[in-house]
């Protein structure tokens, strides 16, 4: 039986996230975290970190993928549909309205300064998410810090960054390569 109250809760949670998710997908990740981990309690932070990793290797917009994954985890396919629709409802309405206004008023000082402010806010949100994800990747268990693990993960992060940023490789083969490397290392170490 479909729990309509749960579906409505999922939908409204993602309407709220979608309504305040400015700055693109990476800037919206802290908002999704706050909404689904701290707010609604749909998942634990460790599950959320896994979700972000899955979002990275799944085609499509990260925010919509996150919504769909969370909704499906909580309430199956109907939950995924409710979360996805909730996530895109307000942004679609706002985007259409803003596009109309931007085309009409893009040369004004107010619009130009607003766009600059939004860029700065997005950068702060991305930096916040990066610090949280890096901390979780480097030290998943704060009661036990394994310096070998920290060094290994930092080396993988640096190589991946180098390959994507300076060598301009697509993220997908880099992520797949890092995944394969991790499986081989874990097999060799017997983990």
C-alpha positions, 0 to 999 in steps of 0.5 A: 500500500502506498503511504501518501503521507510519506510521499507528500513528505518526500515531495515537500522536502525536495520542493524545499531543497529545489526552491533554495538550491542555487549555484548548480549541483555541487553547491546544492549538495549541502542543501540536500544533505541538510534536508535528507540527513539532518532535516527529514532523517531519511538517511545517515551521513555515511549513506549520504556520502555513498549517495554522492559517489553514486551520483558522480558515476550516474549520468544526469544532473546530480541534484535530480539523481540525488532526489531520485535515489533518496526517494527510492530508498525511502519509498521505492519507485513512487518515492523516487517519482515524488522526490524528482518532481518535488526537486524540479517543480520550483526550479522550472518555474523560477528558471522560466521567470528569471530567463524572461526577466534576465533577457529584459534587464541583463544590462542593469547594475542590479542584475550584474551585481546579483549574478556576482553575489550568487557566484560567490555564494555558490563557491562557498557552498562548493567549498563547504561540501568539498571539506565535508566529503574530503574529511569523510573520505580521509577519516571515515571513522573519527575514533581511529585515524589510519595514516596509511589510509589517509595517505592512500586516499590523498594520493588517489585524490591528487592523481584524479585531480591531476588527470581531470584538471591538467590532463583534461580527462573525462571524470568517468574514466578517471573514476572507473580507473580509481575504482579498479585501482581500489579493488586491486589494492584491496584484493592484494591487501586482503581487505 
